[in-house]
Amino acid sequence: MVSTELRKSAVEVLDRKEWLRLHYDPDHLSASQAAAALGFDPWCTPLKLYALRRGQTPPPDTTLQMRLGKMLEPVTAQLYEEATQRPTVDLGEYAIIRHPALPWLFATLDRLAVREVSRDPLGVANPSYNAEGAVELKSTGSYGKKDWEDDAYPVQYAMQNQVQLMCADLSWGSL
């Protein structure tokens, strides 16, 4: 595990096995699970989340839409940067940020919006960031278009972004 400071919160870089263990540990809650825990996730009820975290049901299969979303994340991040003129940093696929006062609550950010990205002479991003906001990247096909019309967004993603802000001690986020 590697640790980097981000305001009051530490960034922990886990491997896939550690991340999955933490993600399904009944004593922890991730930002992406918060809406389900509160009954606002259309794909996962609070009871289903409880059973999943207790090991009573297997983790959901990875869908084609999930795979495409993950594959398109770098492109979506680039489009976000171009549209907002905000540089972003990828903390890592399995990097987590725990809430400073509630260590059982954690978030995995898709990107961190920063004031600037400083790089070493070889072009590697400096691990010290001027953090600004949490960026949650989503891509949708025509099946989900209506959920994003008129500058609206699904409530479960807004809740995820709010928990990310709490964990990272940031003042704004983007979807």
Wavefront OBJ file of the C-alpha trace (Angstrom):
o trace
v 0.000 0.000 0.000
v 1.274 3.449 -0.963
v 0.028 6.559 0.841
v -0.085 10.177 -0.350
v -1.586 13.118 1.525
v -4.591 14.901 0.016
v -5.623 17.711 2.336
v -6.728 15.965 5.550
v -7.288 12.621 3.857
v -4.702 10.033 2.902
v -4.788 8.320 -0.475
v -4.182 4.590 -0.112
v -3.175 2.735 -3.266
v -4.365 -0.850 -2.937
v -4.043 -3.821 -5.235
v -7.161 -5.360 -6.783
v -7.456 -8.079 -4.140
v -7.219 -5.582 -1.243
v -9.687 -3.225 -2.938
v -12.255 -5.976 -3.524
v -11.902 -7.226 0.056
v -12.520 -3.726 1.396
v -15.338 -3.069 -1.092
v -17.287 -6.126 0.109
v -16.287 -5.959 3.772
v -19.479 -5.575 5.860
v -17.707 -3.115 8.166
v -16.932 -0.631 5.354
v -19.021 1.377 2.896
v -17.824 2.833 -0.392
v -19.127 5.989 -2.038
v -20.529 3.889 -4.879
v -22.569 1.842 -2.380
v -24.022 4.774 -0.404
v -27.080 5.220 -2.638
v -27.893 1.505 -2.413
v -27.575 1.568 1.370
v -30.119 4.406 1.463
v -32.499 2.914 -1.116
v -31.669 5.234 -4.034
v -29.896 2.811 -6.380
v -32.145 1.395 -9.129
v -29.932 -1.701 -9.516
v -29.243 -2.584 -5.879
v -31.667 -2.494 -2.949
v -30.491 -2.086 0.662
v -31.340 -5.764 1.284
v -29.380 -6.888 -1.770
v -26.395 -4.790 -0.645
v -26.634 -6.293 2.863
v -26.689 -9.846 1.468
v -23.798 -9.071 -0.866
v -21.663 -7.639 1.920
v -22.449 -10.597 4.188
v -21.337 -13.010 1.471
v -24.861 -14.399 1.052
v -24.990 -13.521 -2.655
v -22.166 -13.388 -5.193
v -20.885 -10.054 -6.526
v -22.712 -8.936 -9.676
v -21.306 -9.905 -13.037
v -19.466 -7.230 -14.978
v -21.765 -6.101 -17.785
v -20.762 -4.905 -21.232
v -21.884 -1.394 -20.242
v -19.618 -1.502 -17.174
v -16.665 -2.685 -19.258
v -17.238 0.001 -21.890
v -17.532 2.698 -19.216
v -14.194 1.641 -17.737
v -12.535 1.501 -21.157
v -13.906 4.935 -22.093
v -12.814 6.554 -18.823
v -9.564 8.071 -20.222
v -11.440 9.486 -23.216
v -14.219 10.818 -20.991
v -11.599 12.430 -18.722
v -9.945 14.083 -21.715
v -13.306 15.424 -22.926
v -14.034 16.705 -19.397
v -10.674 18.514 -19.284
v -11.284 20.107 -22.691
v -14.830 21.195 -21.804
v -13.983 22.601 -18.356
v -10.337 23.643 -18.800
v -9.643 21.786 -15.530
v -6.718 19.350 -15.481
v -7.348 16.031 -13.752
v -5.227 13.365 -12.118
v -5.968 9.648 -11.997
v -5.079 8.495 -8.480
v -5.172 4.859 -9.580
v -7.801 2.245 -10.299
v -7.659 0.866 -6.754
v -6.754 4.026 -4.841
v -9.074 4.867 -1.979
v -9.589 7.880 0.233
v -11.050 7.254 3.679
v -13.207 9.782 5.443
v -10.974 11.544 8.014
v -13.382 10.961 10.927
v -15.225 7.848 9.693
v -12.569 5.326 8.598
v -15.238 2.792 7.558
v -16.396 5.186 4.805
v -14.222 5.429 1.686
v -14.233 6.531 -1.940
v -12.454 5.619 -5.153
v -12.366 8.747 -7.322
v -12.422 8.447 -11.104
v -10.359 11.635 -11.301
v -9.244 14.464 -9.080
v -9.564 17.951 -10.549
v -6.420 19.949 -9.773
v -5.167 23.504 -10.285
v -2.182 22.255 -12.213
v -0.321 19.039 -12.853
v 3.356 19.339 -12.062
v 5.638 16.793 -13.705
v 9.178 15.631 -13.143
v 11.786 15.893 -15.952
v 10.623 12.534 -17.360
v 7.006 13.697 -17.579
v 5.717 11.669 -14.630
v 2.980 13.456 -12.659
v 4.096 14.649 -9.237
v 2.189 12.890 -6.412
v 1.657 16.228 -4.645
v -1.566 17.742 -5.946
v -3.366 21.044 -5.574
v -6.701 19.283 -5.187
v -9.813 21.129 -6.194
v -12.701 18.722 -6.821
v -13.845 15.128 -7.213
v -14.713 14.130 -10.776
v -17.032 11.166 -11.312
v -16.921 10.110 -14.966
v -19.968 8.486 -16.523
v -20.720 7.490 -20.075
v -24.116 6.325 -21.212
v -25.675 4.974 -24.334
v -29.050 5.866 -25.713
v -30.669 3.619 -23.064
v -29.748 6.113 -20.310
v -30.036 9.356 -22.255
v -33.276 10.479 -20.571
v -31.598 10.337 -17.132
v -29.112 13.026 -18.213
v -31.367 15.401 -20.171
v -31.885 19.044 -19.203
v -28.716 19.091 -17.076
v -30.197 16.413 -14.812
v -28.300 13.403 -13.506
v -29.258 10.234 -11.656
v -29.493 10.742 -7.903
v -27.329 7.693 -7.132
v -24.370 9.326 -8.896
v -24.930 12.634 -7.113
v -24.902 10.745 -3.800
v -21.692 8.951 -4.805
v -20.062 12.278 -5.643
v -21.183 13.803 -2.329
v -19.581 10.957 -0.369
v -16.404 11.398 -2.437
v -16.346 15.072 -1.431
v -16.764 14.172 2.228
v -13.988 11.565 2.136
v -11.523 13.775 0.253
v -12.462 16.956 2.147
v -13.194 18.767 -1.111
v -15.704 21.537 -1.671
v -17.040 20.660 -5.145
v -17.499 17.786 -7.508
v -18.434 17.134 -11.121
v -20.467 14.444 -12.811
l 1 2 3 4 5 6 7 8 9 10 11 12 13 14 15 16 17 18 19 20 21 22 23 24 25 26 27 28 29 30 31 32 33 34 35 36 37 38 39 40 41 42 43 44 45 46 47 48 49 50 51 52 53 54 55 56 57 58 59 60 61 62 63 64 65 66 67 68 69 70 71 72 73 74 75 76 77 78 79 80 81 82 83 84 85 86 87 88 89 90 91 92 93 94 95 96 97 98 99 100 101 102 103 104 105 106 107 108 109 110 111 112 113 114 115 116 117 118 119 120 121 122 123 124 125 126 127 128 129 130 131 132 133 134 135 136 137 138 139 140 141 142 143 144 145 146 147 148 149 150 151 152 153 154 155 156 157 158 159 160 161 162 163 164 165 166 167 168 169 170 171 172 173 174 175
